[in-house]
């Protein structure tokens, strides 16, 4: 658990909280153009994500203000749907989520954190670079925007 005073970030296994996670993710991704595919995801999609991996949430006063999904991928923990409510941005929520993800990765004996950022979102790239992620490649899935693959090696 990452405790940052006004909020905490930790894994959440309570499926009853998934509608709140879905609302947070939709609010965080709502402004993107072209629209993110997450805007078409439903509660059933999020339930499948939880079955496949871990959801980490940041909470303030019991309300979810940020989240990410993490799934084991070889020696890495792949992070996706990293989201912070707009009113909570630039207050350390993302850093708390990443700290909690690193703790989950270490418990699973993963050696790296990986993620993707959309090429047309340079602020996201800069944010993750400031959190010690480096670009390791780029790609594009059919019908989706180009992305940069990024990773952060976990040191002992």
Phi, psi and omega in degrees: 000133176259116181258118181240042176074278184283345181206164176231154176232132182197160174301148179232125179251001183280101181302334180295342179272351183300324176300324178291319177298315179302316180296319179296313181297315179298318179296322182288327185260358188301329187275351187290140175228127354297159183301144177288147177296341179297338181291344176264354182284147184244178176301321178298321177297318180291325176297320178294320177299319180293320178297326184278341185200223185233142168251132176249132180237148170255134182232144172229126182052037177081356180258139179284127182242351179194160181198165168205154174254144180225136179221139179293134179220092185066235180270009184243161168250114182273127181256136179214161179057040177291121188217141173227135176304139182309320181293343182254003181291152179065029179234012176094004181296314179300317179298320179295319178297318180293322177297316179295322178296321178297320178297317177298316180299315180297319179296332180266007182060030173282150182254353181207158169254137177231157178196175176233144172232144179292136181304321184279011177241070184298332177296323177295317178301312180299320179300310182290328174297323178292343177261023174073020172273147176236150177287130181243355180169183176213163182191183177202124175275150181307129176075011183232161179294157176295151180225160170254132172274134181228155177210158174229121178283136179270124179264158182292000000 
